[in-house]
């Protein structure tokens, strides 16, 4: 079982943003982060999960994702995203990311657990640090999915 902690952050909403991921498997640890010039917090929360799932090498991996994003956790655990998909994400925000998420999600056995943000969860706090550092970084990428839609 792989444990994945994710978080996103934006400095303004919209504004510069970033995401952070901590992946744990036994004694192995991998951290991933990336920053974007203009994006939203919800996009970064979702992007963190996508990047983590896409980083998994073996299809069918059992994964528990710990996220402080009700937007992401509830959308999947309450199965809203599957209804949105049936309606081609009509009138929904971030369809580009939800489509990408579903492709990665369906390759693995994924369970979501909501954790309280900015609390006593060491790994979630580390993800927040990574996300904020990425958002403030000097080499910010363009979030085409966001910028091309405005």
Order of alpha helices (4+ residues) and beta strands (2+ residues): beta-beta-beta-alpha-beta-alpha-alpha-alpha-beta-alpha-alpha
